[in-house]
Amino acid sequence: MASLEHRSGSASAAATKTPNVDPIGSALLIVGAYAIGAVPWGVVLGRVSTGTDLRHHGSHSTGATNAYRVLGKRAAIAVLVLDFLKGLVPVVLARWLNANWWVVGAVAVAAVAGHCWSPYIGFSGGKGVATGGGALFGMMPWLVVVVLPLVIIVLVTRFVSLGSLISAVAAALLAVAASVFGFEAPAAAVAASLIAAIVVFRHQDNIRRLRSGTENRFGQRSTAA
């Protein structure tokens, strides 16, 4: 058993410990992750900086890509960082409290779901890429490797949506493979797969535009009222 835990890495090794979080605490972590993930930073920063509601401009998404097109580079960077932290912080907290790995996975998915379907803005939101990236990094930091293909795809094609889709699916496949070979907890692989499914689902319009050749390329700006 000791050799298996050593080979399996931090996630599966942590999964063998006795959780310190009871069912009520676990529920609070999951609900809290949804509430944190639901904070629509793109809308908040848009209204504070220029009085612009991202939901009424560009792709109508509250994420960093639409923020770049509508609000500019500085606002987009701020939205990207804050959305990333929305996924990272709840997962890190759950791990720090030594929650069960299925609870950690549920926290990760809840944060992404909150971002995509925020009750604060009528259950609309972003597409889950930055928040999902933060959640995945909190569970499996080594998944940062998918950032490189994301950057390459965006630089070559200038399609952020294409890079996001491929990176999300690649992260899920890598997580599943790591779980099969005993390097990560199964719950982490399930969470990564669900996050990828959410990202793909939220990109349905982008997928249709990619297929029809009408998808917006990175760098195109949208005028805000």
matplotlib code that plots the C-alpha trace (Angstrom):
import matplotlib.pyplot as plt

x = [0.0, 2.8, 4.4, 1.0, 0.5, 3.9, 3.4, -0.1, 0.9, -0.6, -4.3, -4.7, -2.5, -4.7, -7.8, -6.6, -6.7, -9.7, -11.6, -11.9, -15.1, -18.5, -21.5, -22.8, -19.3, -19.1, -22.5, -21.4, -18.2, -20.1, -22.8, -20.1, -18.1, -21.2, -21.8, -18.2, -18.1, -21.3, -19.8, -20.0, -16.7, -17.0, -20.3, -19.1, -15.9, -17.8, -20.3, -17.7, -15.3, -17.5, -21.1, -21.2, -23.1, -21.1, -24.3, -25.6, -22.5, -20.3, -20.9, -23.0, -20.6, -19.3, -15.9, -12.4, -12.6, -15.8, -14.4, -11.3, -13.5, -15.8, -13.8, -10.2, -7.0, -6.7, -10.3, -9.9, -6.8, -8.6, -11.6, -9.3, -7.5, -10.6, -12.5, -9.4, -9.4, -13.1, -12.3, -8.9, -9.8, -12.7, -10.8, -7.7, -9.8, -11.6, -8.2, -6.7, -9.6, -8.9, -12.4, -13.2, -11.9, -15.5, -16.4, -13.3, -14.5, -18.0, -16.6, -14.7, -17.7, -20.0, -17.6, -17.7, -21.5, -21.8, -19.8, -21.8, -25.2, -25.0, -28.2, -27.0, -27.6, -30.6, -28.6, -26.5, -22.7, -19.5, -18.3, -16.3, -12.8, -10.9, -12.9, -12.6, -8.8, -8.5, -10.5, -8.4, -5.2, -6.3, -6.9, -4.1, -1.5, 0.3, -2.6, -1.0, 0.6, -2.6, -1.9, 0.8, -1.5, -4.1, -1.7, -0.3, -3.8, -4.9, -1.7, -2.0, -5.7, -6.7, -9.8, -9.9, -13.0, -11.1, -8.2, -10.5, -12.4, -9.4, -7.6, -10.7, -11.1, -7.4, -7.3, -10.2, -8.5, -5.2, -7.0, -8.8, -5.6, -3.8, -6.7, -6.6, -2.9, -3.3, -1.7, -4.8, -8.0, -11.0, -13.1, -10.6, -11.0, -14.8, -14.7, -12.4, -14.7, -17.8, -16.0, -15.0, -18.6, -19.8, -17.2, -18.2, -21.9, -21.4, -19.5, -22.3, -22.8, -19.0, -18.9, -21.6, -19.8, -16.5, -18.2, -19.8, -16.6, -18.1, -16.5, -14.9, -11.1, -9.0, -8.3, -11.6, -13.2, -16.8, -18.2, -20.0, -22.9]
y = [0.0, 2.4, 1.9, 2.4, 5.7, 6.9, 6.1, 7.5, 11.1, 13.6, 13.3, 9.6, 9.6, 12.3, 10.3, 7.5, 9.9, 10.2, 13.3, 16.1, 17.6, 16.2, 16.1, 19.5, 21.0, 19.3, 20.8, 24.2, 23.9, 23.0, 25.7, 28.2, 27.3, 27.8, 31.2, 32.3, 31.0, 32.9, 36.3, 37.9, 39.8, 40.7, 42.4, 44.0, 45.5, 46.5, 48.5, 50.0, 51.0, 52.2, 51.5, 48.6, 45.4, 42.6, 40.6, 43.2, 43.4, 41.2, 37.5, 38.4, 36.3, 37.6, 36.0, 37.5, 37.0, 39.1, 41.6, 42.0, 42.7, 45.1, 46.6, 46.3, 44.5, 45.7, 44.8, 41.4, 40.6, 41.5, 39.4, 36.5, 36.5, 36.9, 34.2, 31.9, 32.5, 31.7, 28.2, 27.9, 29.3, 27.0, 23.9, 24.8, 25.5, 22.1, 20.4, 22.3, 21.2, 17.6, 17.1, 13.8, 13.8, 13.5, 16.6, 18.4, 17.3, 18.5, 21.9, 22.3, 21.5, 23.8, 26.8, 26.3, 25.9, 29.0, 31.0, 29.7, 30.0, 32.8, 33.4, 37.0, 37.8, 35.6, 32.4, 33.6, 33.9, 32.9, 29.7, 28.2, 28.3, 30.5, 29.3, 25.7, 26.2, 27.5, 24.5, 22.0, 23.7, 23.4, 19.7, 18.7, 21.5, 19.5, 20.1, 23.4, 21.6, 22.2, 25.9, 25.5, 23.9, 26.6, 29.4, 27.8, 27.2, 30.8, 32.2, 30.1, 30.3, 33.3, 31.3, 31.5, 29.2, 26.4, 26.6, 26.5, 23.5, 21.5, 22.3, 21.4, 18.1, 17.4, 18.2, 15.7, 13.0, 13.5, 13.4, 10.2, 8.6, 9.6, 8.1, 4.8, 4.5, 5.3, 8.8, 10.7, 10.1, 8.9, 11.8, 14.3, 12.6, 12.7, 16.4, 17.2, 15.4, 17.2, 20.6, 19.8, 18.8, 22.2, 24.1, 22.3, 22.8, 26.5, 26.8, 25.4, 28.7, 29.0, 25.4, 26.3, 29.4, 27.5, 25.0, 27.8, 29.9, 32.9, 32.6, 35.8, 35.8, 37.0, 40.7, 41.7, 44.4, 45.1, 48.6, 49.1, 51.5]
z = [0.0, 0.8, -2.6, -4.3, -2.4, -3.3, -7.0, -7.1, -6.2, -3.9, -5.0, -4.5, -1.4, 0.1, -0.8, 1.7, 4.7, 6.9, 5.8, 8.4, 7.0, 8.0, 5.7, 6.7, 6.2, 2.8, 1.7, 2.9, 0.8, -2.3, -1.9, -1.1, -4.2, -6.3, -4.7, -5.2, -8.7, -9.5, -8.8, -12.3, -12.3, -16.0, -15.3, -12.1, -13.7, -16.9, -14.9, -12.6, -15.3, -18.2, -17.1, -19.7, -19.1, -21.0, -21.3, -23.8, -26.0, -28.1, -27.5, -24.4, -22.3, -18.9, -19.4, -20.2, -24.0, -24.3, -21.8, -24.1, -27.1, -25.3, -22.4, -23.5, -22.4, -18.8, -17.9, -19.7, -17.6, -14.4, -15.3, -16.3, -13.0, -10.9, -12.7, -12.3, -8.6, -8.4, -9.3, -7.5, -4.0, -3.2, -4.3, -2.4, 0.7, 0.4, 0.0, 2.9, 5.1, 3.9, 2.5, 0.8, -2.8, -4.1, -2.2, -3.7, -7.1, -6.4, -5.2, -8.5, -10.6, -8.5, -8.9, -12.7, -12.7, -10.7, -13.2, -16.1, -14.5, -12.0, -9.9, -9.4, -13.1, -14.0, -14.4, -17.3, -17.2, -18.9, -20.6, -17.7, -19.2, -16.7, -13.7, -14.8, -15.3, -11.7, -10.4, -12.3, -11.2, -7.6, -8.0, -10.3, -10.8, -13.4, -15.8, -16.5, -19.4, -21.4, -21.4, -24.0, -26.7, -25.8, -26.5, -29.7, -31.1, -30.3, -31.8, -35.0, -35.6, -33.5, -32.3, -28.5, -28.6, -30.5, -28.1, -25.1, -26.3, -27.2, -24.0, -21.8, -23.5, -23.4, -19.6, -19.1, -21.1, -19.2, -15.9, -16.8, -17.9, -14.7, -12.7, -14.6, -14.0, -10.4, -10.3, -9.5, -7.5, -9.6, -8.3, -9.8, -13.2, -13.0, -12.0, -14.9, -17.3, -16.0, -16.3, -19.9, -20.6, -19.2, -21.3, -24.5, -23.7, -23.2, -26.5, -28.6, -30.5, -31.0, -32.4, -34.9, -35.9, -36.2, -38.5, -40.6, -40.8, -39.0, -35.6, -34.3, -34.1, -31.2, -31.5, -33.0, -30.9, -30.2, -29.6, -26.4, -25.9]

ax = plt.figure().add_subplot(projection="3d")
ax.plot(x, y, z, "-o")
ax.set_aspect("equal")
plt.show()
